[in-house]
Amino acid sequence: MKCISLVWLSQTDLTNLNSGEGEANFIDVKKYKKNGVEYPYVSGQAMRYYIKEAIRRDLDNEYMCVPNDKGETCGNIQECVGCDLFGFMTTIRKGTVLPGYPNGHPGGAITRVSPVKVSPAVGLLPFEDNAVVDFLTRRHRMSEGEMSGDIVNVEIGVNMYKCGIAIDVVRVGGEEKVNEKRRTVEVEYYLDGDERKKRISKVLEAIRYLSDYSKQARLLTDFTPDLVLIAFQNVYSHRLQKALSMSNGSVDLERLEAVIKDVKEYSPKIVAGVLPGVIENDSDVKAKLEELGVEVRSTNEAINEALRYLDGQTL
């Protein structure tokens, strides 16, 4: 197994998941344009943060460092769950003992490419047709006990978002080294297979428990999957990300079938989860997936099944 790919749809209530560059008294929603129409999106950076915070909440005696005032992390992928899964760009002091450098690192800036690739969450419904401006009052107490306030406008909306991640399984728990004799690139592992699976499972579990997105103190919503596809792949590929295309509230069955057939050629296991009542044609989606040999469960059961399958694999 070389890759675990996930793509999912999530329906939100009125909220603002990721603010843009609004003025001092206006908090807007990040948007992109397609055919002249604006749609909301949540940046990949924000999605990474939400997933990392979900993992941090679920830690059980594992270490996950906090970036310093320069935004640099520890860089110790053997000990740190976050640096291993999400990569880093940091400065290592000369003489620091790290995996692969038992006599001390020579020092300097080092970079690790994240094994967990995250897509922006793309809104699929036009923003203008599904949004309002909320008025927030910031109150200030004056010196004589009187109250004054500033009016802040916050863009909020309902939408259906498509999200995705791909986990480069081969690189979790290790890093690439050049074999000078053979002139090849090989992965040197600092963790055994069980520890690597444990870290990968934390990413899958985090998708089920996403919660630390912005503006939730007064714009509470749920951003976890309502329709999810999970593929365990023998090649590294992002093809599954194109499986879910929507029009008028329904999933495009022709696109779904074409992509699933492609992915099945190199995926011994694909599992799907569907929450009833979110997609207009959810019964047709279930029937099509079952016709293609994909197990269909509830979203929670689908992630649990993926965790069970991962646990039975040899890394």
C-alpha positions in Angstrom: 0.0 0.0 0.0 1.4 3.3 -1.1 -1.4 5.8 -0.7 -4.6 6.4 1.1 -6.9 8.9 -0.7 -10.0 10.5 0.7 -12.6 12.8 -0.8 -15.7 14.0 0.9 -18.7 16.3 0.8 -19.8 18.3 3.8 -22.9 20.5 4.2 -22.6 23.4 6.6 -25.1 25.7 8.3 -24.8 29.5 8.3 -21.1 30.1 9.1 -17.8 31.6 8.1 -15.2 28.9 8.1 -12.3 30.9 6.7 -12.2 34.7 6.5 -10.6 36.7 3.6 -8.9 40.1 3.5 -11.9 42.2 4.7 -11.7 45.7 6.0 -11.5 46.6 9.7 -15.3 46.4 10.2 -16.1 43.8 7.5 -15.2 40.1 7.8 -15.7 38.5 4.4 -15.6 34.8 3.3 -12.8 33.6 1.0 -14.1 33.2 -2.5 -13.1 32.0 -5.9 -14.8 32.7 -9.3 -16.0 30.2 -11.8 -17.7 31.4 -15.0 -18.1 34.8 -13.4 -19.9 33.4 -10.3 -18.4 33.6 -6.8 -18.2 30.5 -4.7 -16.7 30.2 -1.1 -13.7 28.1 -0.2 -11.6 27.2 2.8 -7.9 27.4 2.1 -5.6 24.4 2.2 -3.6 26.1 5.0 -6.8 26.4 7.1 -7.7 22.7 6.4 -4.3 21.6 7.5 -4.7 23.5 10.7 -8.1 22.0 11.4 -6.8 18.5 10.9 -3.7 19.1 13.0 -5.8 20.4 15.9 -8.1 17.4 15.7 -5.1 15.2 16.0 -3.7 17.2 18.9 -7.0 16.8 20.8 -6.8 13.1 20.3 -3.1 12.6 21.5 -2.6 9.8 24.0 0.9 10.4 25.6 2.3 11.1 22.1 4.4 14.2 21.5 3.3 16.9 19.0 5.3 20.2 19.2 4.0 23.7 19.1 5.7 26.1 16.6 7.9 28.8 18.2 7.5 32.6 17.7 9.1 32.2 14.2 6.7 29.5 13.2 9.4 26.8 13.3 8.8 23.3 14.7 11.1 20.8 16.3 11.9 18.8 13.1 12.2 15.5 15.0 10.0 13.2 12.9 10.7 10.2 15.1 9.3 11.8 18.2 6.9 14.4 16.9 3.6 13.4 15.3 3.0 16.8 13.7 6.5 17.2 12.1 6.3 13.6 10.7 2.8 13.9 9.2 2.7 17.6 8.1 6.3 18.4 7.3 8.2 21.5 8.2 10.7 24.1 7.3 13.0 24.8 10.3 16.5 25.6 11.4 18.4 22.9 13.3 21.3 24.0 15.5 24.7 22.4 14.9 25.2 19.4 17.1 21.5 18.6 17.6 21.0 14.8 17.9 18.2 13.7 15.5 17.2 10.5 13.8 19.9 9.7 11.2 22.4 12.1 13.0 23.5 10.2 16.1 26.6 12.4 16.3 24.8 15.6 15.9 23.2 17.5 12.9 25.6 19.7 10.9 23.1 22.5 11.4 21.2 24.7 9.0 17.8 25.0 7.4 16.0 21.7 6.6 12.7 21.0 4.9 10.4 18.0 5.0 7.6 17.7 2.5 4.3 16.8 4.1 3.2 13.2 3.6 -0.3 14.4 4.2 -1.5 16.4 1.2 -4.6 18.5 1.8 -6.9 20.2 -0.7 -8.8 23.5 -0.2 -12.5 22.9 0.7 -14.3 24.1 -2.4 -17.8 25.4 -2.1 -20.1 24.0 -4.7 -23.1 26.4 -4.4 -23.0 30.0 -5.6 -22.2 32.3 -2.6 -24.5 35.1 -3.5 -27.6 32.8 -3.5 -26.7 31.2 -0.2 -25.3 33.9 2.1 -26.2 36.9 4.3 -24.4 39.6 6.2 -24.5 39.2 10.0 -24.2 42.2 12.2 -21.8 41.8 15.2 -21.6 44.5 17.9 -18.3 44.9 19.7 -19.2 46.6 23.0 -16.8 48.8 25.0 -17.3 50.0 28.5 -16.6 53.8 28.9 -14.9 55.4 31.9 -18.2 56.5 33.5 -19.8 53.0 33.1 -21.5 53.8 29.9 -21.4 51.4 27.0 -20.5 52.1 23.4 -20.1 49.7 20.5 -18.7 49.2 17.0 -20.7 47.4 14.3 -18.9 44.7 12.4 -20.3 43.0 9.4 -19.6 39.3 9.0 -20.4 37.4 5.8 -21.9 34.0 6.5 -23.5 31.4 4.3 -24.7 27.8 3.9 -22.9 25.6 1.3 -21.8 22.2 0.3 -18.0 21.8 0.3 -15.8 19.2 -1.4 -12.7 18.4 0.6 -9.9 15.9 0.1 -6.6 14.5 1.4 -4.0 12.0 0.2 -1.6 10.3 2.6 1.8 9.3 1.1 2.0 6.1 3.2 5.5 5.3 2.1 7.0 8.4 3.6 5.2 8.4 7.0 7.7 7.6 9.8 10.8 8.0 7.6 12.6 10.2 5.2 14.3 9.9 1.8 18.0 9.3 1.7 20.3 9.0 -1.4 22.1 5.7 -1.6 25.4 6.9 -3.0 26.6 3.5 -4.0 23.5 2.6 -6.1 22.6 6.2 -6.9 19.0 5.6 -5.8 16.6 7.3 -3.4 15.5 5.1 -0.5 13.3 5.7 2.5 15.0 5.3 5.9 12.4 4.5 8.6 12.7 5.6 12.2 9.5 3.9 13.3 8.2 0.3 12.9 5.2 -0.6 10.9 2.8 -0.5 13.9 3.8 3.0 14.9 3.5 4.2 11.3 0.0 2.8 11.1 -0.9 4.4 14.4 0.1 7.8 13.0 -1.8 7.3 9.8 -4.9 6.3 11.7 -4.8 9.6 13.5 -5.3 11.4 10.2 -8.3 9.2 9.4 -9.8 9.7 12.9 -9.2 13.5 12.7 -11.5 13.7 9.7 -14.3 12.4 11.8 -13.6 14.9 14.6 -12.9 18.1 12.8 -14.0 21.0 15.0 -11.5 23.8 15.5 -12.4 25.9 12.5 -12.9 29.6 12.8 -15.8 31.7 14.1 -17.4 28.7 16.0 -18.1 30.7 19.2 -21.2 32.2 17.6 -21.4 30.4 14.2 -21.4 26.8 15.3 -21.6 24.2 12.5 -20.5 20.7 11.6 -17.8 20.3 8.9 -17.3 16.5 9.1 -18.1 14.3 6.0 -21.6 13.7 4.9 -20.5 11.6 1.9 -17.0 10.1 1.9 -14.9 7.9 -0.3 -11.8 6.2 1.0 -9.4 4.3 -1.3 -6.3 2.2 -0.2 -4.1 2.4 -3.3 -1.1 0.5 -4.5 0.1 3.5 -6.4 0.3 7.2 -5.4 -2.5 9.0 -7.2 -4.9 11.9 -6.6 -7.4 10.6 -9.1 -10.1 9.9 -6.5 -10.4 13.7 -5.9 -12.4 14.0 -9.1 -15.1 11.4 -8.2 -17.6 13.8 -6.6 -19.1 16.4 -8.9 -22.5 18.0 -8.1 -25.3 19.7 -10.0 -28.6 20.9 -8.6 -27.9 19.1 -5.3 -27.2 15.7 -6.9 -23.9 13.8 -7.5 -23.0 13.2 -11.1 -23.3 9.4 -11.4 -21.5 9.2 -14.7 -18.5 11.0 -13.3 -18.6 8.9 -10.1 -18.6 5.6 -12.1 -15.8 6.7 -14.4 -13.5 7.7 -11.6 -14.2 4.7 -9.4 -13.5 2.3 -12.3 -10.1 4.1 -12.8 -9.2 4.0 -9.1 -10.3 0.3 -8.6 -7.5 -0.8 -11.0 -4.9 0.0 -8.3 -7.0 0.0 -5.1 -7.7 -3.4 -3.4 -10.1 -1.6 -1.0 -12.5 1.3 -1.5 -15.2 2.1 1.1 -17.9 4.7 1.1 -20.0 6.4 3.7 -23.3 8.3 3.1 -25.3 10.4 5.6 -29.0 10.1 4.4 -30.8 13.3 3.3 -27.8 15.5 2.4 -27.5 14.6 -1.3 -30.6 14.8 -3.4 -29.9 11.4 -5.1 -28.3 9.6 -2.2 -30.2 6.4 -3.0 -28.9 6.4 -6.6 -25.3 7.1 -5.3 -25.5 4.1 -3.0 -26.9 1.9 -5.8 -24.2 3.0 -8.2 -21.4 2.4 -5.7 -22.7 -1.0 -4.7 -23.0 -1.9 -8.4 -19.3 -1.0 -8.8 -18.4 -3.2 -5.8 -17.8 -0.5 -3.3 -19.0 -1.1 0.3 -21.5 1.6 1.4 -22.0 2.3 5.1 -22.7 5.3 7.3 -19.9 7.9 7.3 -18.8 6.9 10.8 -18.9 3.2 10.0 -16.9 3.9 6.8 -14.1 5.5 8.6 -14.1 2.7 11.2 -13.9 0.1 8.5 -11.0 2.0 6.9 -9.2 2.0 10.3 -9.8 -1.8 10.7 -8.5 -2.4 7.2 -5.4 -0.3 7.8 -4.7 -2.2 11.1 -4.6 -5.5 9.2 -2.1 -4.3 6.6 1.7 -4.8 6.8 3.8 -1.7 6.4 
